[in-house]
Amino acid sequence: MSTRLSDYDFDLPESSIAQLPAERRDMSRLLVLNRATGTLEHRRFRDLLDYLNPGDLLILNDTKVIPARLHGHRPTGGKVEVLLLQEKERDVWVALARPGKKLPVGSVVHFGKAAPASDSPEAVQAIPELSAEVLDVLPGGERLIRLSSHTGEPTMALVARLGELPLPPYISGRPEDPDRYQTVYARHEGAVAAPTAGLHFTPELMAELEQRGTRIARITLHTGLGTFKPVMAEDIREHPMHAEWYSLPEETAQAIRETRARGGRVVAVGTTVARTLEHAAQEQGGPDLHAASGETRLFIYPGYRFQVVDALVTNFHLPKSTLLMLVSAFIEQGGAGRDGRETLLEAYRVAIAEGYRFYSFGDAMFLY
């Protein structure tokens, strides 16, 4: 087990980073890793059907990405970009702002324009549709802001109209269909990044899984930038995880209890689902879960013992990321004594050589 950040690094050619999603969601590639044997298989995502059994429980994250990137201006005319990160209370958000140095406490940013201030031909100044006031500057440089509507519309309706989806910085283009950065089952708005392992599912694939006896349940974790925040400490144990809000419904908790009692597997679709379930198990003192909600800062790295998750669907992750460390820990637990980090990095080397596509719009892995 390594806790050195440098041990989680690998070389990735820029050509391996997917810039657009696959033509069809479930036709992306799927690298299957058997943790017990270390063997790899090269499949298509639709072939996940071959690896899930009647009685297994597939758990999805139904969070929905909001158009959290807003372009506005200060009253003096200077341009400002605001990225909403997490709603702390109604209309009060933690946000990133550029240029931050020009936004001390008390600053105001305007977004969009509505009708002129009056019907007079001389009235050329327009009323902003939405404003943000800086309430506080947080220790990490983020701003605590309050959104205000000037049109009578709810603030989030204005955000939906004026904002844009915050695609990751390594994606240079934008898909023709913005819904390709949403899962087909996205329901609860609040994420600023997609739970990308779920982007490969289609309604047809989900229906066929259920017809074959695989049960499907849902949790919500509003993915924030904290999940993707670079680890800076060489000793990864010193990395502070940002809080993310989650909800585990009783219906899902009951499905987990029933699945475990029958001897079925709990299959997490994505690291966000894995973190939610494992956080709940830690909070509740064991894997027989009940409904819960709140914030999680759980950081999973090798040495962690999973209590709930038996199999994992996940994408290919960035070097030195907390997500890479979580997957390493999962492999190690079922790896019959093999080093999970080494096994994962070897799988990544194979994936690069075989032309798999990495990151948000890339291909997937199934680990069992």
N, C-alpha and C positions, 0 to 999 in steps of 0.2 A: 504494500500500500504506500503510495507516494503522496505527500502533501506539498510537493514543490511545484510551483506554477509552471516552471520551464519544462517539466515532464509531460505537460498536457499540450505541448506545441506540436504542430506538424505543418509541412509545406503544402500549400494548395495553389495550383495554377489558377490564374484569373479566369481562364477559359472554363474551369469547372464550376464557376458560380452561375447558377441559373438566373437569367435576366427576365424570362417570361415563363408562365406556367406551361405544363404539358397541354397538348391540344385537347385532350380529354382527361379529366381529373384522375380517373381510376386506371389510366394507361401509363402513368408514371412508373418508373422501375421500383422494384422492391428487393432489397438485399436482406435475406433471411439468415439470422444467426442463431444456432442452437448453442445455448450457454453451456450445456453439459458436455458437449463434444467439441465445440469450437468450429464446427463445420459451417460453411457458407453455401447458400443457394441463390441463384440469380433468377428473379421472377418479375412479374408485373404486379402492380398493386392489387388488381382485381383477384389475383391468386391468393390473397389473404383468406379467401373462402376455404382454401385447402388446409389452412392451419388453425382455424377456429372450430371448436367442437360444439355439438348440442350440449347445452348446460353451461357453456362459458358465458361470461358477462362482459360486454364491451362498454366501457364508460367514456363518454364524450364530454368535451368542454364546450358548452353552448354560448360562451361569451360572444359578443358582436363588437367588431372594431368600429369606433366612432371616427368621423372625419376630424381628427384632433389637431391637425395642423392649420393654423389660422394666420393669414397675412393681413397686417393692419398698419396703422401709422400713429405716431404721437401727435398731439395737437399742433406741434410745430411743423409737422409734415414728414419727419423722419420715419423711414420704414422699419417695421418691427415684425418678427416672426415669433409666434407663440405656439408651443406644443403642450396641449393639455395632457397631464399624466395621471392624476387621480383625484376624484371628487371626494373632498373631506366632509362636506355638508352641502346642503342645497345651494348650488351656484357658486360654491367656493372650491377652488381647484389648486392643487399643486401643479406647477407648470414650468417648463423651460422657456426662456425668452432670449432672443438675439436682436440687437446687442444688449446684453444684460446690464452692462455698466451704465447705460443711459436710462435704466428703469429702477430708481430707488423707491423706497416706500412712499406711497402717495401718488406715484405716476399713474397716468391713464393712457390706455391704448384704445383706439377706435377701429372697428371693423365694418366694412360695407357701407353703403350709402342708401338712404331712403329718399322720400320726396324732398324737394326744396323746403327750406324753413318757412317760406310764405309764398303766396301766389304773385308777389311783386316781381316784375322783370328784373329788378336790381338785386334780388336775393339769389345769389349764386352758390352760397355755402349750403351744403347738404347736411342733414342730420345723420349721424352714424346709426346704423341698425343695432349694433352691439358694442358694448364697451367692457374693458377689463381694468379694474383698479388694483394696483399692487398693495397688498395688505402687509406683507412681510417678506424679508429676504431670508431664506432658510440656510442652514450651515453648509449644505452642498451647493449653494448658488441658485437653487431653484427659487421660484417666486410663488408666494401664496397670493392668489388673485380672486377677486369677486367679479363674476360676469353680471352685466345688467343689460336688459333689453330696452330699446327705445321705440319699439314698434307695437308693443302689446303682445307679440308672439312669445311663447316660452323660449328661454335662452337656448335650450338644446335643439329646438327646431331651427333657430338661427345658426347654431353651430353646424347642424346637418346641411344647411343650405350654403353657408359661407366657407366652411372648412373643406379640407381634402384628406383622404386617407394617408396616414404617415408611413409610406413604404420605407423599408430599411435602406440605409445609405448605400449599401453595396448593390442595390438595384438601380440601374441608370435609366431604364425606360418605365413605361406604365402599361399594364395590360389594357386591351381595348375594352374589356368588360371589367369594371372595378370590383364586381362581385367575386372575381376570382381570388381576391384577397380576403374573402369571407368564406367560412365553411357553409355548406348547404343547410346546416342545422343551427346556424347562429341565431340567437334569440334575444339575449339580454345585453343591452348596450353598455359599454364601459371600458372596453379594452383599447389600448393604443398600439397593440401588435397582435397579429392573428396567431391563434394556436395552430401552427402550421402543419402538424401531423394530421390534422383533420381535413386539410384542404384536398386530400386525395379521395375522399368519400363522395359518392353520388347517391341520390335517393334510391336508385335501382339497386345498387350494391347493398345499401342498408336493408332494403326490403328483402333481398335474397338471403342475407345473413339471418334475419329474423325467421324467414320461412324454413331455414335449415336448423333452427332451434337455438341460435345464439341470441341471447337477450341483450337489449340495449338500454342503458340508463345514462343520466346526465348529471354533471356538476357544473358550477359556474366559477371560473377564476378569471378576474379581469386582468389580463396580462399587461404588465407595465414595463417600462424600460429597465426597471431593476433586474428583470430576468436576464436581460442582455447586457447589463452593465459590465464593462471589462473588469476582470480581476487584476488588481494592481499589486497586491501583496505577494511576495515570493512564497511565503507560507500561506497556502490557500485558506487555512483555518482562521486567518485574520481578516478575511473578506467579509464586509457587512452586506447582507442581503436587504434590499428594499422591501417594504411591506406591500403585499398584494391582497386585495379583498377576494374572499371566496364564499361560496354557499354550497353546502352538501345537503340536499333535500332528504327528508325521511324516506321517501319512496326509493331513492337510490341506496341509502344506507340499508334498508330492508332487503333490497335486491342483493347487496353484497353479503349480508348475513345468510340469506337463503342459498346463494351460490356456494359459499364456503361450506355450509352444512351438507350440500349435495356432493361436494368434492369437485365442483367446477372451478375454472380459473377466472380470476379478475384481470381483465386486459385493459390497461390504461392507454388511451389514445393521446399521447403527448406527455411531455414532462410536466405540463401544468396540471394535468389530471393526477399524475404520480405524486406530485408535491402536495396537492390537496388531500388525497387519501392518506398519505403518510403523516401529514401534519395532524389530521383528525385522529389517527391512531395514537400518535404521541400524546395528544391532548386528552384522549379518552382512556388511555392506559391499555390499549389492545386493539386487535383488528376487527372486533365485532362492533361495527360503527353505528352511531345514531346521528340524527340531524345535527348540523352545526353550521355556524357562519362566523365570519370575523376576518382578521388579517393573518397572513402567514409570512414568516421570514425564514422558513425552513431552507437550509442549505444542505444538500445531499452530496456527499463525495465518498470515495472509497473508504470502507470501514463502517459505513451505515448499513443497518440490517432492515431490509424492507419487511413490513408486517402484512401489507394488504395486496400489493401488486405482484402478480404472477407472470405477466407477459406485458410487453411494451411495444407500441407503435411509435416511431419517432423519425424525424428528419435527420439530415446530416448537419452537424453543428460547427460553429466557429472554433478555431484554435483557442486554447486557454479560457474557454467559457465555462460557466457554472453548469450549463446543460451537458457539455462533454463529460464533466465530472460526475454528474448524476448517472448518465448512461454507463460510465465506467464502473460505478458502484453497483449498478444493477447486474452487469455482466459478471462482476467478481463474486457476487453472492451465489450465483448459480453455476459458477465456472469450474467446479470440481478442483479447486486449488490453484487455478490459473490466475494470473494478474489481469484484472479487468481492464485496466488502462492499456496494457500492452496488446490484449486481444482486440480491443476496440480500434486502436491506432493501426494495427495490422489490417483489420477489416476496412478501414478508411483508405489505406494504401491500395488495397485490392480495388476498392470502389473507384478511386482516381484512375487507376490503370485501365479499368473497364469502362470508363466514360460516364460514370454516374454524375448527376447534376446535384450541386450542393445548395444548402441554405433554404430560405423561405419558399421559393418556387421550385425547389429541387425535388429529388427523389426521396424515398423513404426506406426505413429499416423495420423489420419485425424481429424482436428478440424474445426468445421463450426458453 
